[in-house]
Amino acid sequence: MDITAYHQKYFRPSCLPALKLRLASWEFFQPYYAKTYDQIQVPTELTKTPEDTLINYFSILREASNMGGRSCGSIGYGRIPFPLAYNFLSNKYQEKFSYEEYLNSFDGVGHTSLIKLCQVPDLKQGIKFFYEIETIEEFEGKRAEYFGYSYGFIHLVHEQDGFRISDFQQIPEDFLCAPYHLWQHDGEAVVDVKYGIWCKLIQKRYPTIINGYGKHIYFHGNDGADYCFIFITLTNGTDIEIAQFRKVGDEKWKQVKMKPEAECRG
């Protein structure tokens, strides 16, 4: 990779548009004004499918603001969306994640845009999605804000009145140290090192197939099996592994969970 391409890949923010903007009007939020989370019930039409639940959840959070430092007047809908958004969490999740903790998790955030969302395979046969968001956050001690990027996996369950979020992971993205110092940010390097150098498993790796921000890496193994590793490329250029598959001969692909750090280096 030449220096220009390297710079563009790892040191430029996302130009992706926000996904499927919904629920943008003040009229939507008006019924929830001045209500606490335990006085709110999520309309069933917002949670009919897992994707509906997540798109609507992030649409509600888009104009939510919990800024505590610099003030420039009202920002979006302030804290009004948070009690409604909290009710997109499942009952069990709410039992271990209080509303106060939920609200505090948005400290310093003034705007949220969902830029990547896709359902991913789950070995436990649950409902699992990968997501990435872009946030505008305050910078302590500065009269300016900055763009932050985070990603993670979300699990959902079906409750009586629709699909709810049962687990939520959010990891901030590293825009500086990873491209300077780590090979783990590159999917091909991950496969080559972990399954080639460590496990001595790769007989032949095939050209990578890239579709949008998805990346499929295939190789034929020294054990006679074929392998497929699926990655998603983040805004910071890092490839995140979301699934592994293996098949022998004409068999169907079967999802697996290989752990080369333990199996090949332990």
ZIMO-V225567 format. One line per field, one symbol per residue. ss: DSSP state (a for helix, b for strand, c for the rest). A space follows every 50 residues. Layout:
BEGIN
ss = ???
END
This chain:
BEGIN
ss = ccaaaaaaaacccccccccccccccaaaaaccccccaaaccccaaaccca aaaaaaaaaaaacccccccccccccccccaaaaaaaccbcaaaaaaccaa aaaaccccbbbbbbbbbbbcccccccbbbbbbbbbbbbccccccbbbbbb bbbbbbbbbccbbbbbbbccbbccccaaaaacccccaaaaaaaaaaaacc cbbbbcccbbbccbbbbbbbbcccbbbbbbbbbcccccbbbbbbbbbbcc cccbbbcccaaaaccc
END
